[in-house]
Amino acid sequence: MSISVQKVKTKEELDTVFDIREKVFVIEQEVDPAEEYDEFEETSTHFLAKFDGEAAGTARWRFTDKGIKLERFAVFKPMRGKGVGQALVRAVVDDIANHPESKGKKLYMHAQLDAMPLYAKFGFKQVGDMFEECNILHYKMELYL
C-alpha cells in the first residue's frame, strides 16, 4: 500500500485531476459544473495523489487577496479512509510552506463538514459561522504558518 502525491506538471495529469473532480464533485456531490471549474485553474498549483499507482485524489492552492486558499480537495470514494486525504493536505501545506511568497500569510479553506476533522489534524481552526456553498454545508478554516 503506497501513497504518492506530486505537483501536476503535464496536461495529462491535469486532465486526470479534472476527471477526479468531475466524479467526486459534479457526479457524486451534484455540484454544478459551472461552479466547479473556474478562472483560477491555470493560476493554481494542482496536486495529484496516487494510491498503489492509481489516481486517487487531488487538491489545489492559490494566492488570493486574503492569503492562500486551499481548495478542491477530492478523493475517490473507494480510496477514502486510506490516508490519501492526509497525504494531500500534508503535500499542499508543505509546498506552501516552502514557497518564498508564503511567509506570514494566512492559509484558509472552505471545508465541508465531514472533512473538518482531517484539516484540524494539521492545525486548521474553524472560523465564523457555517455557510452553504454549492448546496453543501461548510465552515471556513484557517491556519497561520
Backbone as numpy.savetxt, mean C-alpha at the origin, in Angstrom:
# Nx Ny Nz CAx CAy CAz Cx Cy Cz
8.67 -21.62 1.87 7.83 -20.44 1.87 8.71 -19.20 1.87
8.74 -18.46 0.77 9.57 -17.26 0.73 8.75 -16.09 0.20
8.99 -14.93 0.81 8.33 -13.70 0.40 9.41 -12.72 -0.04
9.22 -12.13 -1.20 10.14 -11.10 -1.67 9.33 -9.87 -2.06
9.91 -8.71 -1.85 9.27 -7.45 -2.24 10.31 -6.63 -2.97
9.93 -6.12 -4.13 10.87 -5.29 -4.89 10.15 -4.08 -5.47
10.93 -3.05 -5.72 10.40 -1.88 -6.41 10.08 -2.27 -7.84
9.00 -1.72 -8.36 8.60 -1.98 -9.73 9.50 -1.16 -10.65
10.09 -1.85 -11.64 11.02 -1.19 -12.56 10.61 -1.32 -14.02
9.73 -2.28 -14.33 9.37 -2.51 -15.73 7.87 -2.36 -15.95
7.49 -2.18 -17.20 6.08 -2.09 -17.55 5.37 -3.40 -17.22
6.05 -4.52 -17.42 5.46 -5.82 -17.11 5.15 -5.93 -15.61
6.08 -5.47 -14.77 5.82 -5.50 -13.32 4.66 -4.57 -12.95
4.61 -3.40 -13.59 3.52 -2.46 -13.31 2.18 -3.05 -13.76
2.17 -3.75 -14.88 0.95 -4.43 -15.33 0.49 -5.47 -14.30
1.45 -6.16 -13.68 1.12 -7.14 -12.63 0.53 -6.42 -11.43
1.10 -5.28 -11.05 0.57 -4.46 -9.96 -0.89 -4.09 -10.25
-1.15 -3.61 -11.46 -2.51 -3.21 -11.82 -3.46 -4.40 -11.81
-2.97 -5.57 -12.20 -3.79 -6.79 -12.17 -4.18 -7.14 -10.73
-3.23 -7.04 -9.82 -3.52 -7.31 -8.40 -4.56 -6.32 -7.89
-4.36 -5.06 -8.17 -5.30 -4.03 -7.70 -6.68 -4.22 -8.32
-6.72 -4.60 -9.58 -8.00 -4.86 -10.25 -8.77 -5.97 -9.51
-8.06 -7.06 -9.23 -8.73 -8.21 -8.57 -9.12 -7.92 -7.13
-8.25 -7.24 -6.38 -8.52 -6.99 -4.97 -9.51 -5.84 -4.78
-9.23 -4.70 -5.40 -10.06 -3.53 -5.16 -11.32 -3.49 -6.03
-11.15 -3.61 -7.35 -12.27 -3.42 -8.26 -13.23 -4.61 -8.20
-12.70 -5.83 -8.26 -13.58 -7.01 -8.27 -14.01 -7.40 -6.85
-13.05 -7.68 -5.98 -13.39 -8.16 -4.63 -14.10 -7.10 -3.78
-13.55 -5.87 -3.75 -14.11 -4.84 -2.88 -15.06 -3.89 -3.60
-15.27 -4.10 -4.89 -16.22 -3.32 -5.69 -15.93 -1.82 -5.72
-14.64 -1.49 -5.78 -14.24 -0.09 -5.93 -14.40 0.29 -7.40
-14.96 1.46 -7.64 -15.13 1.97 -9.00 -13.74 2.12 -9.64
-13.52 1.55 -10.83 -12.21 1.67 -11.49 -11.75 3.13 -11.64
-12.69 4.05 -11.80 -12.35 5.46 -11.92 -11.74 6.00 -10.62
-12.07 5.37 -9.49 -11.51 5.76 -8.20 -10.17 5.07 -7.94
-10.01 3.89 -8.51 -8.82 3.07 -8.22 -7.57 3.58 -8.93
-7.70 3.95 -10.18 -6.54 4.38 -10.97 -6.57 5.90 -11.06
-5.42 6.54 -10.84 -5.42 8.00 -10.76 -4.21 8.61 -11.46
-4.13 9.91 -11.33 -3.06 10.66 -12.00 -1.71 10.48 -11.32
-1.66 9.75 -10.21 -0.40 9.57 -9.49 0.32 8.26 -9.82
-0.21 7.49 -10.73 0.40 6.19 -11.05 1.86 6.34 -11.50
2.11 7.34 -12.33 3.46 7.50 -12.89 4.44 8.16 -11.93
3.93 8.89 -10.93 4.82 9.59 -10.01 4.98 8.87 -8.67
4.26 7.77 -8.48 4.36 6.98 -7.25 5.47 5.94 -7.39
5.98 5.51 -6.24 6.93 4.40 -6.20 6.12 3.15 -5.87
6.07 2.21 -6.81 5.26 0.99 -6.67 6.13 -0.19 -6.23
5.49 -1.11 -5.52 6.16 -2.33 -5.05 5.34 -3.55 -5.44
6.05 -4.64 -5.70 5.42 -5.91 -6.02 5.95 -6.96 -5.05
5.02 -7.63 -4.38 5.40 -8.71 -3.46 5.12 -10.04 -4.14
6.03 -10.99 -3.93 5.85 -12.35 -4.45 5.93 -13.34 -3.30
5.10 -14.36 -3.39 5.08 -15.44 -2.41 5.45 -16.71 -3.16
6.57 -17.30 -2.80 7.09 -18.46 -3.52 7.14 -18.22 -5.03
7.58 -17.00 -5.40 7.76 -16.65 -6.81 6.51 -16.20 -7.54
5.35 -16.29 -6.90 4.09 -15.88 -7.54 3.67 -14.49 -7.06
3.17 -13.66 -7.97 2.67 -12.33 -7.59 1.63 -12.48 -6.49
1.80 -11.69 -5.42 0.92 -11.85 -4.26 0.32 -10.54 -3.76
1.05 -9.43 -3.92 0.55 -8.17 -3.39 1.29 -6.98 -3.93
0.78 -5.81 -3.57 1.37 -4.57 -4.06 1.09 -3.42 -3.10
1.82 -2.35 -3.28 1.62 -1.10 -2.54 2.35 0.00 -3.29
2.08 1.23 -2.90 2.81 2.35 -3.47 2.93 3.46 -2.43
3.87 4.40 -2.69 3.97 5.60 -1.86 4.30 6.77 -2.77
3.97 7.98 -2.24 4.24 9.20 -3.00 4.31 10.39 -2.07
5.02 11.41 -2.51 5.07 12.68 -1.79 3.79 13.45 -2.06
3.26 14.12 -1.02 2.10 15.00 -1.17 2.42 16.30 -0.42
1.50 17.25 -0.47 1.71 18.49 0.28 1.51 18.29 1.78
1.04 17.10 2.19 0.83 16.81 3.62 1.93 15.90 4.19
2.81 15.41 3.34 3.86 14.49 3.78 4.10 13.41 2.76
4.11 12.16 3.23 4.32 11.02 2.34 3.16 10.06 2.54
2.44 9.81 1.47 1.25 8.96 1.55 1.55 7.55 1.08
1.22 6.59 1.93 1.32 5.18 1.60 -0.07 4.74 1.20
-0.16 4.00 0.10 -1.50 3.65 -0.38 -1.49 2.44 -1.30
-2.68 2.00 -1.62 -2.92 0.89 -2.56 -2.28 -0.41 -2.09
-2.29 -0.64 -0.77 -1.84 -1.93 -0.25 -2.90 -2.97 -0.60
-2.50 -3.99 -1.34 -3.43 -5.03 -1.77 -2.71 -6.37 -1.78
-3.35 -7.38 -1.22 -2.80 -8.74 -1.22 -3.90 -9.68 -1.68
-3.55 -10.57 -2.61 -4.52 -11.56 -3.07 -5.07 -12.34 -1.87
-6.37 -12.60 -1.90 -7.04 -13.26 -0.78 -6.35 -14.55 -0.31
-5.96 -15.47 -1.22 -5.32 -16.71 -0.74 -3.95 -16.48 -0.09
-3.36 -15.31 -0.31 -2.03 -15.01 0.24 -2.09 -14.26 1.56
-3.29 -13.87 1.99 -3.43 -13.11 3.23 -3.14 -13.99 4.43
-2.59 -13.37 5.47 -2.28 -14.10 6.69 -0.98 -14.88 6.62
-0.20 -14.66 5.57 1.05 -15.39 5.37 2.29 -14.49 5.47
2.08 -13.24 5.86 3.21 -12.32 6.02 3.47 -11.41 4.84
2.66 -11.52 3.78 2.88 -10.69 2.59 2.63 -9.21 2.91
1.54 -8.93 3.61 1.23 -7.56 3.98 2.32 -6.94 4.84
2.81 -7.70 5.83 3.89 -7.20 6.68 5.15 -6.92 5.87
5.46 -7.81 4.95 6.65 -7.61 4.11 6.50 -6.35 3.25
5.30 -6.10 2.76 5.05 -4.90 1.96 5.21 -3.64 2.80
4.60 -3.62 3.97 4.71 -2.44 4.83 6.17 -2.18 5.18
6.89 -3.22 5.57 8.31 -3.07 5.93 9.11 -2.52 4.75
8.91 -3.07 3.56 9.66 -2.62 2.37 9.35 -1.16 2.04
8.08 -0.78 2.12 7.70 0.60 1.79 8.28 1.57 2.83
8.10 1.26 4.11 8.62 2.15 5.16 10.14 2.26 5.08
10.83 1.14 4.84 12.28 1.17 4.72 12.72 2.00 3.51
12.00 1.86 2.40 12.35 2.62 1.20 12.19 4.12 1.46
11.09 4.48 2.11 10.86 5.90 2.43 11.96 6.40 3.37
12.29 5.63 4.39 13.30 6.03 5.37 14.65 6.27 4.71
14.93 5.55 3.63 16.20 5.69 2.92 16.19 6.75 1.83
15.04 7.40 1.62 14.93 8.43 0.59 15.42 9.76 1.17
16.34 10.43 0.48 16.93 11.66 1.04 15.92 12.78 1.31
14.80 12.80 0.60 13.82 13.88 0.78 12.76 13.56 1.82
12.88 12.41 2.50 11.83 12.00 3.44 12.08 12.46 4.87
13.28 12.95 5.15 13.63 13.31 6.53 12.66 14.33 7.11
12.14 14.02 8.29 11.25 14.93 8.99 9.84 15.00 8.46
9.52 14.20 7.46 8.18 14.23 6.89 7.27 13.21 7.58
5.99 13.53 7.62 4.99 12.64 8.19 4.60 11.59 7.15
4.54 10.34 7.58 3.99 9.27 6.75 2.53 9.11 7.14
1.66 8.96 6.16 0.24 8.79 6.49 -0.44 7.90 5.46
-1.59 7.38 5.85 -2.37 6.52 4.96 -3.83 6.58 5.36
-4.68 6.16 4.45 -6.09 5.94 4.74 -6.25 4.43 4.86
-6.38 3.94 6.10 -6.34 2.51 6.37 -7.74 1.93 6.50
-8.01 0.86 5.75 -9.25 0.13 5.94 -9.24 -0.45 7.35
-10.41 -0.53 7.97 -10.49 -0.95 9.37 -9.79 -2.27 9.65
-9.98 -3.26 8.79 -9.39 -4.58 9.07 -7.88 -4.62 8.88
-7.32 -3.59 8.24 -5.86 -3.55 8.05 -5.15 -2.72 9.12
-5.91 -2.02 9.95 -5.29 -1.15 10.95 -4.33 -1.87 11.90
-4.66 -3.08 12.38 -3.70 -3.77 13.27 -2.34 -4.03 12.60
-2.36 -4.31 11.30 -1.11 -4.51 10.57 -0.26 -3.24 10.62
-0.85 -2.10 10.29 -0.10 -0.85 10.26 0.34 -0.43 11.66
-0.48 -0.73 12.66 -0.13 -0.40 14.05 1.14 -1.13 14.49
1.38 -2.33 13.95 2.60 -3.09 14.28 3.87 -2.32 13.91
3.73 -1.42 12.95 4.88 -0.65 12.47 4.92 0.75 13.08
4.04 1.01 14.05 4.05 2.29 14.75 3.06 3.32 14.24
2.26 2.99 13.23 1.26 3.93 12.76 0.17 4.09 13.81
-0.28 5.34 14.01 -1.31 5.66 15.01 -2.55 6.20 14.30
-3.71 5.78 14.81 -4.99 6.28 14.31 -5.12 7.76 14.63
-5.61 8.53 13.65 -5.79 9.97 13.81 -7.18 10.34 13.32
-7.93 11.08 14.12 -9.21 11.59 13.67 -10.33 10.57 13.68
-11.40 10.94 13.01 -12.62 10.15 12.98 -12.64 9.19 11.80
-13.45 8.15 11.95 -13.65 7.20 10.86 -14.33 7.93 9.70
-13.97 7.52 8.47 -14.59 8.11 7.29 -14.77 7.03 6.23
-15.57 7.36 5.25 -15.82 6.41 4.17 -15.12 6.89 2.90
-14.45 5.95 2.25 -13.77 6.23 0.99 -14.06 5.04 0.08
-14.61 5.29 -1.08 -14.96 4.23 -2.03 -15.90 3.19 -1.37
-16.83 3.68 -0.54 -17.81 2.83 0.16 -17.16 1.86 1.15
-15.95 2.16 1.61 -15.24 1.32 2.58 -14.84 2.23 3.75
-15.03 1.74 4.99 -14.68 2.53 6.17 -13.17 2.54 6.38
-12.66 3.73 6.73 -11.23 3.95 6.92 -10.98 4.85 8.14
-9.74 4.80 8.62 -9.20 5.80 9.53 -7.90 6.29 8.92
-7.60 7.55 9.16 -6.27 8.04 8.80 -5.31 7.51 9.86
-4.14 7.09 9.42 -3.08 6.64 10.33 -1.81 7.38 9.96
-1.01 7.72 10.99 0.21 8.49 10.77 1.40 7.87 11.49
2.57 8.17 10.97 3.82 7.76 11.58 4.86 8.82 11.26
5.66 9.17 12.26 6.79 10.07 12.04 8.06 9.27 12.14
8.90 9.33 11.12 10.16 8.58 11.13 11.18 9.25 12.02
